[in-house]
Amino acid sequence: MDKQIMDNQKISPRQYMLIVILFTIGSSILIVPTPLAAQAKQDAWISLIISILVGSCLILFYNKIGELSAGKTFVQAANDVFGAWFGRILSFFYLSFIYILAALVLRNIGDFMTTQIIPETPLQFTHILFLLVIIGSAYLGIETIGRSAEIFMPWLILLLLFLTISLAPQISPDNLKPMFGNGVTPILSASTILVGTPLLEMVALLMIFPYVKESKKTRHGWLLGMLFGGGALFLITLLCLLVLGSDLTALNAYPIYRIGQKINIAGFLEGLEIIVAIIWMITIFFKLIVLYYASSVGIAQFLKIDDHRPLLLPLGIGMVVLSIIAYPDVAYFETFVGDIWLSYALTHGLFLPFLLWIGLVIKKKKKEKLTA
């Protein structure tokens, strides 16, 4: 695929919306309910609503950057606005964030598979096998990713509906009482969890923003995608609270998988937790492929290489190694996510885009003065 073909690849606003939905759900479907319930208890669903409102503002901000960039990716816009020196520093930190995030998402896959589904399989083999599919998808390009999202989305909706209906008999509304039982502070504190994962991580989508046809409709698709994805996370968290209660949700590493095990239809159809695993595999696949594609294209632009494809294999090898050494165990990961990730995500998901936005606004005003 030469540079011209790569630059000509386009996805529709609808496909972009579907990618945003899948990215939003991603790894969050498994890892978000636990810390939410641990902090906000039975009011975790309120924290999610607050997070989604904050996320709407964040999406509008990212979209504005995308519009001001005028068909350029984050890396291209940073180099164009700030020049080769400072622009490359900005791009380096931005790309390192995406690449490290991709490695952490890959580790999420490995941890879940080796603890819940295939415990006898070494972690490294799980990572390598999953990453081979990711590399193949990134090789085919953004158009293929967009079409794949259209194929998988109906199945995802059906599986979520089936999960919800199957669990309906086990729902206990009393698990949500008393509302505001621990005050407002834990609710506000817990709302930052979803802001950190996945809302601030959506800054990675600025790398594929230029490839969307009809850029004026992108804001609508991005916002709807985040709202639908956030709504799915809200539904999953609510189901965990209603079926398990806040205490059991907080104690389980993967509460959504736990409630899947509780499905029992007419006494013979049970043990359907594989539905949860399929939902999660679909969504986390798309989150990882977006991050992997964004990092490979961004690094290619950073190194001034016309084609990102030769970088896919070496980046994959590095990612497998990084995913293993990123954190030694689950306890370390929980501490990292709880104490460090939000500030790290804020730095790269808000501060760096804010710098770029200021530069883009100044450049636009200078251009308007010259043409006036």
Secondary structure, 3 states (H helix, E strand, C coil): CCHHHHHHCCECHHHHHHHHHHHHHCCHHHHCHHHHHHHHHHHHHHHHHHHHHHHHHHHHHHHHHHHHCCCCCHHHHHHHHHHHHHHHHHHHHHHHHHHHHHHHHHHHHHHHHHHHHCCCCCHHHHHHHHHHHHHHHHHHCHHHHHHHHHHHHHHHHHHHHHHHHHHHHHCCHHHHCCCCCCCCHHHHHHHHHHHHHHHHHHHHHHHCHHHECCHHHHHHHHHHHHHHHHHHHHHHHHHHHHHHCHHHHHHCCCHHHHHHHCCEECCCEECCHHHHHHHHHHHHHHHHHHHHHHHHHHHHHHCCCCCCHHHHHHHHHHHHHHHHHCCCCHHHHHHHHHHHHHHHHHHHHHHHHHHHHHHHHHHHHHHHHHHC
